[in-house]
Amino acid sequence: MQVNTKGASVGQVALAWLLAQKPWVVPIPGTRRLERRDENLAATGIELIADDVSELDDASASVRVQGDRHPEAMQQVADR
């Protein structure tokens, strides 16, 4: 799938992919600009087929995450 084939921005496809994960997954994008808010809301109208979700899952799995999620002191509190 290419973003252009959906007529959507990369951000919209990312939000649509998150929405397609599970019914309880709710992305909370932040923005200061009204046009970005409208763009984010439009992501709810993007329909991804199973092949699209699979392709995006594969792309996500190939990204190597680096670094810690939290600073060490915060992680110790979170691990209690």
PLY file of the C-alpha trace (Angstrom):
ply
format ascii 1.0
element vertex 80
property float x
property float y
property float z
element edge 79
property int vertex1
property int vertex2
end_header
0.00 0.00 0.00
1.18 3.47 -0.74
-0.16 6.42 1.19
-1.16 8.10 -2.06
-3.43 5.20 -3.00
-5.58 6.05 0.02
-5.53 9.79 -0.72
-4.35 10.35 2.85
-1.39 11.86 4.63
1.17 9.71 6.39
-0.24 10.87 9.73
-3.75 9.89 8.73
-2.63 6.42 7.69
-0.76 6.03 10.98
-3.87 6.98 12.94
-6.07 4.71 10.82
-3.62 1.84 11.44
-3.75 2.42 15.20
-7.55 2.52 15.09
-7.54 -0.79 13.20
-5.54 -2.60 15.92
-8.16 -3.31 18.58
-11.43 -1.65 19.57
-9.88 -0.43 22.82
-6.85 1.19 21.16
-7.58 4.90 21.03
-4.80 7.15 19.74
-4.74 10.63 21.24
-2.93 12.88 18.80
-2.05 16.34 19.94
-1.86 19.47 17.87
-2.00 23.23 18.16
-3.33 23.81 14.67
-6.95 23.47 13.64
-6.05 22.14 10.19
-4.05 19.32 11.79
-6.97 18.54 14.10
-9.24 18.28 11.08
-6.67 16.10 9.31
-6.46 13.82 12.36
-10.24 13.53 12.60
-10.44 12.62 8.91
-8.32 9.54 9.66
-11.43 7.92 11.14
-12.87 7.75 7.62
-9.95 5.80 6.16
-10.77 2.15 5.66
-7.80 -0.17 5.73
-8.27 -3.67 4.36
-6.56 -6.65 6.00
-3.68 -6.50 3.50
-3.10 -2.82 4.34
-2.99 -3.56 8.07
-0.68 -6.52 7.50
1.69 -4.42 5.40
1.76 -1.68 8.02
2.27 -4.27 10.78
5.26 -5.67 8.90
6.71 -2.18 8.39
6.26 -1.39 12.08
7.89 -4.65 13.14
10.97 -3.82 11.09
11.64 -0.61 13.04
14.28 -1.07 15.71
13.34 0.82 18.85
16.31 2.41 20.57
16.67 3.89 24.01
14.65 3.58 27.15
11.02 4.49 27.43
11.59 6.50 30.62
14.62 7.85 32.47
15.97 5.24 34.91
14.56 6.94 38.04
11.05 7.04 36.56
11.31 3.44 35.38
12.11 2.29 38.93
8.91 3.93 40.15
6.91 2.41 37.28
8.27 -1.09 37.99
7.02 -1.16 41.60
0 1
1 2
2 3
3 4
4 5
5 6
6 7
7 8
8 9
9 10
10 11
11 12
12 13
13 14
14 15
15 16
16 17
17 18
18 19
19 20
20 21
21 22
22 23
23 24
24 25
25 26
26 27
27 28
28 29
29 30
30 31
31 32
32 33
33 34
34 35
35 36
36 37
37 38
38 39
39 40
40 41
41 42
42 43
43 44
44 45
45 46
46 47
47 48
48 49
49 50
50 51
51 52
52 53
53 54
54 55
55 56
56 57
57 58
58 59
59 60
60 61
61 62
62 63
63 64
64 65
65 66
66 67
67 68
68 69
69 70
70 71
71 72
72 73
73 74
74 75
75 76
76 77
77 78
78 79
